[in-house]
Every structure is written in C-alpha cells, then in structure tokens.
Amino acid sequence: MSTLDKALQTQINNIQKKTGMSLKELSSFVKKSGLSKHGEIRGMLKEKLGLGHGDANTLVHVVFQSDGARAAEGKSEDAVLDEIYSGAKAGFRPIHDKLMKEIQKFGEFEVVPKKGYVSLRRKKQFTMIGPKTNTRFEVGINAKDFKKNARLVEQPKGSMCNYIVNVNDAKEVDAELVAWLKSAFDGAG
C-alpha cells in the first residue's frame, strides 16, 4: 500500500470515528441526500455531520470514486503531466519544471500525479502544484505560521493546503517561494 493509500485510509477511518457511521452508511447518507453536485454534497456533509472541508471533500470523492488519483491511475507520470499541461494550459509547464527542479534539491519525496495537478509528499503532503484554471497556476503549501505576505493567500481551516501562491511566470519561482516550499518539505518529514 502506497503512502497515499495509507493516508487516505487513515482519513476515512477518522471520518468514520468522527461521525459514528461506517463508510457504507456514509455512502448511503450521501446518496439519499438527493444532491448531485460535488460542492453541494461537500457543504451538506460539513453542515449536517460537522466535517471539515478536507474530510467532506475526500468523502465525496470516495463515495463517487471521482478523485484525481483514480483519474490518473495506471498512467505514467509523464503521461499525466502531458495531459495537465496541454491546450490552453501548456504555457504553465515551464513553471512546473522550474518548481520541480528547485524542490528536488530538498531531498527525497513522493510525486503523486492527480488529474489536474501534482501532489508532493513525504510522510504527508507538503505541496500541490498545477494549473487551477487556463489562466491561473497555483502552488499549494502545507505549512503553518508563515508571516503575513501579499503573495501567500491563507486558506480556510480544513482546506487541502494552508496557503496558496499564484504564479504567472517561471521567474516568480524565486528564493522567497522556494524558502516557503522548503519549510513545508521539512515539516512533512
């Protein structure tokens, strides 16, 4: 079982403990809600079961088997990257490549390609990189207690990452961004 699979199983086990419901019961609860849109279901789980954003999001993906890992399953990392950085998003590939070049200097980590982004993990995920839209590239950073900075967009509690940095050009992969990523890398270790 990969580190990612273990982390997902731990998260599902914790969700079951929090709610007092089995995965089968949670799945039935979701399907009986009558809701069909991911965001609506996630919101309902947060409201009715008191789940955080990340747990509710993961549960929706598990119930409908719609997560990015399943979408990328069976494909090589290069094939997934070629899909992510195609069409209107092709111009973002130099940002990805520059980030990876800098992050590889930190030490060993696991690259987990998803459908629309790449997750980088040690014992836990420390960053997510990829295009958010056709015009916006995001670097998600999992770290705590960074000083306020206009580049760091703090995320709501329970989000997949604590901070988001929008990057428009490979030149923006500078010492400041690399230092934040190194801090997250060290903290995930």
C-alpha positions as CSV (number, residue, x, y, z in Angstrom):
1,M,0.0,0.0,0.0
2,S,1.4,3.4,-1.0
3,T,1.9,6.2,1.4
4,L,-1.0,8.0,-0.3
5,D,-3.3,5.0,0.1
6,K,-2.4,4.7,3.8
7,A,-3.1,8.4,4.3
8,L,-6.5,8.1,2.6
9,Q,-7.4,5.0,4.7
10,T,-6.4,6.8,7.8
11,Q,-8.6,9.8,6.8
12,I,-11.5,7.6,6.1
13,N,-11.1,5.8,9.4
14,N,-11.0,9.2,11.2
15,I,-14.2,10.3,9.3
16,Q,-16.0,7.1,10.5
17,K,-14.9,7.7,14.1
18,K,-16.0,11.4,13.9
19,T,-19.4,10.6,12.5
20,G,-20.0,7.2,14.2
21,M,-21.0,5.9,10.8
22,S,-19.4,3.2,8.6
23,L,-18.3,4.0,5.1
24,K,-21.3,2.1,3.8
25,E,-23.6,4.2,6.0
26,L,-21.9,7.4,4.9
27,S,-22.2,6.4,1.3
28,S,-25.9,5.7,1.8
29,F,-26.3,9.0,3.6
30,V,-24.7,10.9,0.7
31,K,-26.7,9.1,-2.0
32,K,-30.0,9.6,-0.1
33,S,-29.4,13.3,0.2
34,G,-30.7,13.8,-3.4
35,L,-27.8,16.1,-4.1
36,S,-25.7,15.6,-7.2
37,K,-23.1,18.4,-7.3
38,H,-19.8,17.8,-5.6
39,G,-19.8,21.2,-3.8
40,E,-23.4,20.9,-2.6
41,I,-22.7,17.5,-1.2
42,R,-19.5,18.7,0.5
43,G,-21.4,21.6,2.0
44,M,-24.1,19.3,3.3
45,L,-21.5,17.0,4.9
46,K,-19.9,20.0,6.6
47,E,-23.3,21.3,7.8
48,K,-25.0,18.0,8.8
49,L,-22.1,15.9,10.0
50,G,-19.7,18.7,11.2
51,L,-16.9,17.6,8.9
52,G,-14.1,19.9,7.9
53,H,-13.7,20.9,4.3
54,G,-10.9,18.4,3.6
55,D,-12.7,15.5,5.1
56,A,-16.0,16.3,3.4
57,N,-14.2,16.8,0.1
58,T,-12.4,13.4,0.4
59,L,-15.6,11.6,1.4
60,V,-17.4,12.9,-1.7
61,H,-14.6,11.6,-3.9
62,V,-14.5,8.3,-2.2
63,V,-18.3,7.8,-2.4
64,F,-18.3,8.6,-6.1
65,Q,-14.8,7.4,-6.9
66,S,-14.1,10.7,-8.5
67,D,-10.8,11.7,-7.0
68,G,-7.8,12.8,-9.1
69,A,-5.7,9.8,-8.1
70,R,-8.3,7.4,-9.7
71,A,-8.4,9.6,-12.8
72,A,-4.6,9.3,-13.1
73,E,-4.4,5.7,-12.1
74,G,-2.5,3.4,-14.5
75,K,-0.9,6.3,-16.3
76,S,2.8,7.2,-16.2
77,E,3.8,10.5,-14.5
78,D,4.9,11.8,-17.9
79,A,1.5,10.9,-19.5
80,V,-0.4,12.7,-16.7
81,L,1.8,15.8,-17.0
82,D,1.3,15.8,-20.7
83,E,-2.5,15.8,-20.1
84,I,-2.3,18.5,-17.4
85,Y,-0.1,20.8,-19.5
86,S,-1.9,20.6,-22.8
87,G,-4.0,23.1,-24.8
88,A,-4.5,26.4,-23.0
89,K,-2.5,25.2,-20.0
90,A,0.6,24.2,-22.0
91,G,2.3,27.5,-21.2
92,F,2.4,26.6,-17.5
93,R,4.8,23.7,-18.0
94,P,7.9,25.9,-17.5
95,I,6.6,26.9,-14.1
96,H,6.1,23.3,-13.2
97,D,9.5,22.3,-14.4
98,K,11.2,25.2,-12.5
99,L,9.4,24.3,-9.3
100,M,10.3,20.6,-9.6
101,K,14.0,21.5,-10.3
102,E,14.1,23.6,-7.1
103,I,12.1,21.1,-4.9
104,Q,14.3,18.1,-6.0
105,K,17.2,19.9,-4.3
106,F,15.5,19.4,-0.9
107,G,15.8,15.6,-0.7
108,E,13.6,12.6,-1.3
109,F,9.8,12.8,-1.7
110,E,7.0,11.1,-3.5
111,V,5.4,12.5,-6.6
112,V,1.7,11.7,-6.8
113,P,0.1,12.8,-10.1
114,K,-3.6,13.6,-10.0
115,K,-5.9,14.5,-12.8
116,G,-5.3,18.3,-12.8
117,Y,-2.3,18.8,-10.5
118,V,0.7,17.0,-8.8
119,S,0.8,16.3,-5.1
120,L,4.3,16.1,-3.5
121,R,4.6,14.1,-0.3
122,R,6.9,12.9,2.4
123,K,5.1,11.5,5.4
124,K,2.4,13.8,4.4
125,Q,1.6,16.1,1.5
126,F,3.7,19.3,1.6
127,T,2.7,20.9,-1.7
128,M,0.4,20.7,-4.6
129,I,1.3,22.3,-7.9
130,G,-0.6,22.8,-11.1
131,P,-2.9,25.0,-13.2
132,K,-6.1,25.9,-11.3
133,T,-7.6,27.4,-14.5
134,N,-6.5,28.1,-18.0
135,T,-5.1,31.5,-16.7
136,R,-4.0,30.7,-13.1
137,F,-1.3,28.4,-11.8
138,E,-1.3,27.6,-8.1
139,V,1.3,26.4,-5.6
140,G,-0.5,25.0,-2.6
141,I,1.7,24.9,0.5
142,N,1.1,22.9,3.7
143,A,2.9,24.8,6.5
144,K,1.9,26.8,9.5
145,D,2.6,30.2,10.9
146,F,4.1,32.0,7.9
147,K,4.3,35.7,8.4
148,K,1.6,37.6,6.5
149,N,2.7,38.3,2.9
150,A,0.7,39.6,0.0
151,R,1.8,36.5,-2.1
152,L,0.6,34.0,0.4
153,V,-3.2,33.5,0.2
154,E,-4.2,31.9,3.5
155,Q,-6.8,29.2,3.1
156,P,-9.8,28.3,5.3
157,K,-9.2,25.8,8.1
158,G,-9.6,22.2,6.7
159,S,-8.5,23.1,3.2
160,M,-6.1,20.8,1.3
161,C,-3.3,23.4,1.8
162,N,-2.8,26.1,4.4
163,Y,-1.6,28.6,1.8
164,I,-1.9,29.2,-2.0
165,V,0.6,31.2,-4.1
166,N,-0.5,32.2,-7.5
167,V,2.4,32.0,-10.1
168,N,2.2,33.6,-13.5
169,D,5.7,33.0,-14.8
170,A,8.7,30.7,-14.0
171,K,10.6,33.9,-12.9
172,E,8.3,34.0,-9.9
173,V,9.8,30.8,-8.6
174,D,12.2,32.9,-6.5
175,A,14.1,32.5,-3.3
176,E,11.0,33.5,-1.2
177,L,8.7,30.9,-2.7
178,V,11.5,28.2,-2.6
179,A,12.0,29.0,1.1
180,W,8.3,28.5,1.9
181,L,8.4,25.2,0.0
182,K,11.5,24.1,1.9
183,S,9.8,24.9,5.2
184,A,6.8,22.8,4.2
185,F,9.1,20.0,3.0
186,D,10.9,20.0,6.3
187,G,7.6,20.0,8.2
188,A,6.3,17.0,6.3
189,G,9.2,14.8,7.1
